[in-house]
Amino acid sequence: MKRNTEDVILVDKVAKTYRTRKLEYTAIKDISIAVKRGEFVSVLGPSGSGKTTLMNLIGTLDRPAEGRILIDGVNTTSLNENELSILRNRKIGFVFQSYNLVPYLNAFENVTLPLMVDGIDTKENLERGRALLAEVGLGGKMGKKPNELSGGEQQRVAIVRALINEPPIILADEPTGNLDSKTSDAVMKVLVRMAKEHNTTIVMVTHEEDIAAYSDRSIYLKDGVVEREKRLRK
């Protein structure tokens, strides 16, 4: 697949096989997907269809057995582990189903942790963290630790943390899986609004059609291949 200059993610004829001493399992095979800058794509499919494997490959948390993956024009399959780590920090924000907040840090500290790790915890960047938390309705709860926040509030903290370094890509793995329908709706609206304002590309794994409805395009996987795609918005 040839890369279009508008593509921020290019998955080109990618396959991933897991091997043990006794078994060989192909999780995905010959998948090609292109995602444009600012596009919101959801990935759906039954358990075992390859959704999480595809997400891990795009996020450079795993390497493909075949094919190549380009992130913002960079061929990740040719990078070493240190280079992949740098690329992840600069290009990708992760939002997980389990929030993955540090329990002994408060909301503000969790959000600004990536700034400190990268050594860019300047006054201006820290102020952006405060502003983003206020924007998602948590201005009065910056000093609260995760166990003092509701599930929806924790997920909003996780979203802000993913956006704090202004990455071009957000990868969200079942971001509403632990939330009720009302809270899921609120979290998705925050994610969509903030991503659109920053022209951020989102790839989200979900098993829920109503959550996928927030995206611009849905990709359905089955048995490790793309079964079909559906355009939801232009």
Sine and cosine of phi, psi and omega as CSV:
sin_phi,cos_phi,sin_psi,cos_psi,sin_omega,cos_omega
0.00,0.00,0.77,-0.64,-0.01,-1.00
-1.00,0.10,0.69,-0.73,-0.03,-1.00
-0.98,0.21,0.77,-0.64,0.18,-0.98
-1.00,0.09,0.57,-0.82,-0.03,-1.00
-0.89,0.47,-0.33,0.94,0.03,-1.00
-0.99,0.11,-0.20,0.98,-0.04,-1.00
-0.98,0.22,0.83,-0.56,0.09,-1.00
-1.00,-0.10,-0.37,0.93,0.09,-1.00
-0.78,-0.62,0.77,-0.64,0.10,-1.00
-0.73,-0.68,0.90,-0.45,0.10,-1.00
-0.96,-0.27,0.90,-0.43,-0.18,-0.98
-0.87,-0.50,0.97,-0.24,0.07,-1.00
0.79,0.61,0.77,0.63,-0.10,-0.99
-1.00,-0.03,0.66,-0.75,0.11,-0.99
-0.72,-0.69,0.50,-0.87,0.06,-1.00
-0.65,-0.76,0.84,-0.55,0.00,-1.00
-0.85,-0.52,0.74,-0.68,0.07,-1.00
-0.97,-0.23,0.70,-0.72,-0.03,-1.00
-0.80,-0.60,0.66,-0.75,0.20,-0.98
-0.85,-0.52,-0.11,-0.99,0.00,-1.00
-0.90,0.43,-0.53,0.85,-0.10,-0.99
-0.93,-0.36,-0.33,0.94,-0.13,-0.99
-0.79,-0.61,0.45,-0.89,0.15,-0.99
-0.73,-0.68,0.83,-0.55,-0.08,-1.00
-0.78,-0.63,0.86,-0.52,0.05,-1.00
-1.00,-0.03,0.94,-0.35,-0.06,-1.00
-0.98,0.19,-0.68,0.74,0.10,-0.99
-0.65,-0.76,0.46,-0.89,-0.05,-1.00
-0.57,-0.82,0.80,-0.60,0.11,-0.99
0.80,0.61,0.74,0.67,0.03,-1.00
-1.00,-0.04,0.74,-0.67,0.09,-1.00
-0.78,-0.62,0.84,-0.55,-0.03,-1.00
-0.60,-0.80,0.67,-0.75,0.12,-0.99
-0.84,-0.54,0.70,-0.71,0.00,-1.00
-0.81,-0.59,0.82,-0.58,-0.06,-1.00
-0.99,0.14,0.36,-0.93,0.04,-1.00
-0.88,0.48,0.76,-0.65,0.01,-1.00
0.99,0.11,-0.02,1.00,-0.01,-1.00
-1.00,0.09,0.54,-0.84,0.04,-1.00
-0.92,-0.40,0.92,-0.39,-0.06,-1.00
-0.88,-0.47,0.75,-0.66,0.11,-0.99
-0.96,-0.26,0.57,-0.82,0.02,-1.00
-0.89,-0.46,0.87,-0.50,-0.05,-1.00
-0.85,-0.52,0.28,-0.96,0.05,-1.00
0.38,-0.92,0.33,-0.94,0.00,-1.00
-0.93,0.38,0.21,-0.98,0.07,-1.00
-0.84,0.55,0.73,-0.69,-0.02,-1.00
1.00,0.07,0.10,0.99,-0.04,-1.00
-0.98,0.18,-0.25,0.97,0.01,-1.00
0.94,-0.34,0.13,0.99,-0.07,-1.00
-0.87,0.50,-0.80,0.60,-0.06,-1.00
-0.92,0.40,-0.61,0.79,0.06,-1.00
-0.87,0.50,-0.71,0.70,0.02,-1.00
-0.88,0.48,-0.68,0.73,0.01,-1.00
-0.88,0.47,-0.70,0.71,0.00,-1.00
-0.90,0.43,-0.57,0.82,0.03,-1.00
-0.94,0.34,-0.70,0.72,0.03,-1.00
-0.89,0.46,-0.62,0.79,-0.01,-1.00
-0.98,0.19,0.05,1.00,-0.01,-1.00
0.87,0.49,0.40,0.92,0.09,-1.00
-0.99,0.12,-0.21,0.98,0.05,-1.00
-0.56,-0.83,0.30,-0.95,-0.02,-1.00
-0.92,-0.38,0.61,-0.79,0.04,-1.00
-0.96,0.29,0.46,-0.89,0.11,-0.99
-0.98,0.19,-0.52,0.85,0.02,-1.00
-0.63,-0.77,0.39,-0.92,0.07,-1.00
1.00,0.08,-0.15,-0.99,-0.04,-1.00
-0.63,-0.78,0.41,-0.91,0.05,-1.00
-0.76,-0.65,0.84,-0.54,0.03,-1.00
-0.96,-0.28,0.77,-0.64,0.08,-1.00
-0.90,-0.44,0.91,-0.40,-0.03,-1.00
0.79,0.61,0.64,0.77,0.07,-1.00
1.00,0.04,-0.10,0.99,-0.03,-1.00
-0.99,-0.13,0.80,-0.61,0.03,-1.00
-0.98,0.22,0.98,-0.21,-0.10,-1.00
-0.94,0.35,-0.39,0.92,-0.04,-1.00
-0.94,0.34,-0.21,0.98,0.00,-1.00
-0.98,-0.20,0.05,1.00,-0.06,-1.00
-1.00,-0.07,0.49,-0.87,0.11,-0.99
-1.00,0.09,0.04,-1.00,-0.10,-0.99
-0.89,0.45,-0.63,0.78,0.02,-1.00
-0.91,0.41,-0.67,0.74,0.02,-1.00
-0.91,0.41,-0.60,0.80,0.05,-1.00
-0.91,0.42,-0.63,0.78,0.02,-1.00
-0.89,0.46,-0.68,0.73,0.03,-1.00
-0.90,0.44,-0.69,0.72,0.01,-1.00
-0.88,0.48,-0.69,0.72,0.02,-1.00
-0.86,0.51,-0.71,0.71,-0.03,-1.00
-0.89,0.45,-0.56,0.83,-0.10,-1.00
-1.00,-0.04,-0.48,0.88,-0.18,-0.98
-0.92,-0.38,-0.34,0.94,-0.20,-0.98
-0.76,-0.65,0.74,-0.67,0.17,-0.99
-0.94,-0.35,0.69,-0.72,-0.06,-1.00
-0.94,-0.34,0.70,-0.71,0.14,-0.99
-0.83,-0.56,0.86,-0.52,-0.08,-1.00
-0.94,-0.33,0.36,-0.93,0.04,-1.00
-0.87,0.49,-0.58,0.81,-0.10,-1.00
-1.00,-0.04,0.17,0.98,0.06,-1.00
0.95,0.32,-0.74,0.68,0.02,-1.00
0.85,0.53,0.63,0.78,0.08,-1.00
-0.99,0.12,0.49,-0.87,0.04,-1.00
-0.98,0.20,0.89,-0.46,-0.18,-0.98
-0.89,0.45,-0.49,0.87,-0.06,-1.00
-1.00,-0.06,0.04,1.00,0.08,-1.00
-0.97,-0.24,0.56,-0.83,0.06,-1.00
-0.98,0.19,0.02,-1.00,-0.09,-1.00
-0.86,0.51,-0.72,0.70,-0.01,-1.00
-0.90,0.45,-0.68,0.74,-0.01,-1.00
-0.92,0.39,-0.61,0.80,0.06,-1.00
-0.89,0.45,-0.68,0.74,-0.03,-1.00
-0.91,0.42,-0.66,0.75,-0.11,-0.99
-1.00,-0.01,-0.01,1.00,0.02,-1.00
-0.83,0.56,-0.71,0.71,0.03,-1.00
-0.87,0.50,-0.53,0.85,0.04,-1.00
-0.90,0.43,-0.67,0.75,-0.02,-1.00
-0.93,0.36,-0.64,0.77,0.02,-1.00
-0.87,0.49,-0.63,0.78,-0.02,-1.00
-1.00,0.06,-0.05,1.00,0.00,-1.00
0.94,0.33,0.47,0.88,0.00,-1.00
-0.85,-0.53,0.55,0.84,0.00,-1.00
-0.99,0.12,0.86,0.52,0.03,-1.00
-0.97,0.26,0.24,-0.97,0.01,-1.00
-0.85,0.53,-0.66,0.75,-0.01,-1.00
-0.90,0.44,-0.69,0.72,-0.01,-1.00
-0.93,0.36,-0.62,0.79,0.05,-1.00
-0.90,0.43,-0.61,0.79,0.05,-1.00
-0.90,0.43,-0.56,0.83,0.05,-1.00
-0.90,0.44,-0.61,0.79,0.07,-1.00
-0.87,0.49,-0.70,0.72,0.03,-1.00
-0.89,0.45,-0.68,0.74,-0.03,-1.00
-0.91,0.42,-0.66,0.75,-0.01,-1.00
-0.92,0.38,-0.65,0.76,0.05,-1.00
-0.89,0.46,-0.65,0.76,0.05,-1.00
-0.90,0.43,-0.59,0.81,-0.03,-1.00
-0.91,0.42,-0.51,0.86,0.01,-1.00
-0.99,-0.11,0.27,0.96,0.11,-0.99
1.00,0.09,0.31,0.95,-0.04,-1.00
-0.90,-0.44,0.37,0.93,-0.01,-1.00
-0.85,0.52,-0.53,0.85,-0.02,-1.00
-1.00,-0.04,0.06,1.00,-0.07,-1.00
-0.80,-0.59,0.39,0.92,-0.03,-1.00
-0.90,0.44,-0.48,0.88,-0.03,-1.00
-1.00,0.01,0.02,1.00,-0.02,-1.00
-0.99,0.13,0.64,-0.77,0.09,-1.00
-1.00,0.09,0.30,-0.95,-0.09,-1.00
-0.79,0.62,-0.63,0.78,-0.03,-1.00
-0.95,0.30,-0.08,1.00,0.06,-1.00
-0.98,-0.21,0.05,1.00,-0.02,-1.00
-0.91,-0.42,0.47,-0.88,0.09,-1.00
-0.95,0.30,0.18,-0.98,0.03,-1.00
-0.86,0.51,-0.68,0.74,0.01,-1.00
-0.91,0.41,-0.61,0.79,0.04,-1.00
-0.93,0.38,-0.64,0.77,0.05,-1.00
-0.89,0.45,-0.63,0.78,0.00,-1.00
-0.93,0.37,-0.57,0.82,0.07,-1.00
-0.91,0.42,-0.62,0.79,0.10,-1.00
-0.87,0.49,-0.69,0.73,0.00,-1.00
-0.89,0.45,-0.61,0.79,0.03,-1.00
-0.91,0.41,-0.71,0.70,0.02,-1.00
-0.89,0.46,-0.65,0.76,0.04,-1.00
-0.87,0.50,-0.64,0.77,0.01,-1.00
-0.92,0.39,-0.48,0.88,-0.06,-1.00
-1.00,-0.06,-0.20,0.98,-0.20,-0.98
-0.87,0.49,-0.58,0.82,0.02,-1.00
-1.00,0.03,0.11,0.99,0.00,-1.00
0.81,0.59,0.79,0.62,0.01,-1.00
-0.95,0.31,0.47,-0.88,0.03,-1.00
-0.95,0.30,-0.28,0.96,-0.10,-1.00
-0.75,-0.66,0.69,-0.72,0.19,-0.98
-0.89,-0.45,0.80,-0.60,0.11,-0.99
-0.95,-0.32,0.86,-0.50,-0.07,-1.00
-0.87,-0.49,0.88,-0.48,-0.03,-1.00
-0.97,-0.25,0.97,-0.23,-0.01,-1.00
0.75,0.66,0.83,0.55,-0.12,-0.99
-0.91,0.40,-0.27,0.96,0.00,-1.00
-0.91,-0.42,0.22,0.98,-0.10,-0.99
-0.88,0.48,-0.46,0.89,-0.03,-1.00
-0.97,-0.25,0.24,0.97,-0.11,-0.99
-0.90,-0.43,0.45,-0.89,0.10,-0.99
-0.97,0.25,0.15,-0.99,-0.14,-0.99
-0.89,0.45,-0.64,0.77,-0.02,-1.00
-0.92,0.39,-0.71,0.70,0.01,-1.00
-0.93,0.37,-0.60,0.80,0.05,-1.00
-0.86,0.52,-0.69,0.72,0.01,-1.00
-0.87,0.48,-0.70,0.71,-0.01,-1.00
-0.90,0.43,-0.68,0.73,-0.01,-1.00
-0.90,0.43,-0.68,0.73,-0.01,-1.00
-0.91,0.42,-0.61,0.79,0.03,-1.00
-0.90,0.44,-0.64,0.77,0.04,-1.00
-0.90,0.43,-0.72,0.70,-0.02,-1.00
-0.87,0.49,-0.73,0.68,-0.02,-1.00
-0.91,0.42,-0.73,0.68,-0.05,-1.00
-0.88,0.47,-0.74,0.67,-0.05,-1.00
-0.92,0.38,-0.62,0.79,0.02,-1.00
-0.91,0.41,-0.66,0.75,0.01,-1.00
-0.90,0.43,-0.64,0.77,-0.01,-1.00
-0.90,0.44,-0.51,0.86,-0.01,-1.00
-0.98,-0.19,0.09,1.00,-0.04,-1.00
0.81,0.59,0.67,0.74,-0.04,-1.00
-1.00,0.02,0.66,-0.75,0.09,-1.00
-0.99,0.12,0.73,-0.68,0.01,-1.00
-0.87,-0.50,0.74,-0.67,0.22,-0.98
-0.86,-0.51,0.86,-0.51,-0.11,-0.99
-0.82,-0.57,0.78,-0.62,0.14,-0.99
-1.00,0.01,0.76,-0.66,0.05,-1.00
-0.46,-0.89,0.36,-0.93,0.12,-0.99
-0.93,-0.38,0.10,0.99,-0.08,-1.00
-0.95,-0.32,0.85,-0.53,0.00,-1.00
-0.89,0.45,-0.60,0.80,-0.03,-1.00
-0.93,0.36,-0.50,0.87,0.09,-1.00
-0.97,0.24,-0.63,0.77,0.05,-1.00
-0.89,0.46,-0.40,0.92,-0.02,-1.00
-0.90,0.44,-0.29,0.96,0.05,-1.00
-0.97,0.25,-0.26,0.97,-0.11,-0.99
-1.00,0.04,0.19,-0.98,0.05,-1.00
-0.99,0.12,-0.48,0.88,-0.08,-1.00
-0.47,-0.88,0.63,-0.78,0.05,-1.00
-0.92,-0.40,0.68,-0.73,0.07,-1.00
-0.89,-0.46,0.82,-0.58,-0.04,-1.00
-0.97,-0.26,0.82,-0.57,0.05,-1.00
-0.97,-0.24,0.55,-0.84,0.11,-0.99
-0.49,-0.87,0.80,-0.60,0.02,-1.00
0.80,0.60,0.61,0.79,0.12,-0.99
0.99,0.13,0.12,0.99,0.03,-1.00
-0.77,-0.64,0.30,-0.95,0.08,-1.00
-0.97,0.23,0.91,-0.42,-0.01,-1.00
-0.99,0.16,-0.69,0.73,0.01,-1.00
-0.22,-0.98,0.23,-0.97,0.10,-1.00
-0.78,-0.63,0.44,-0.90,0.03,-1.00
-0.67,-0.74,0.82,-0.58,0.05,-1.00
-1.00,0.09,0.82,-0.57,-0.02,-1.00
-0.98,-0.20,-0.56,0.83,0.01,-1.00
-0.63,-0.78,0.44,-0.90,0.03,-1.00
-0.98,0.18,0.00,0.00,0.00,0.00
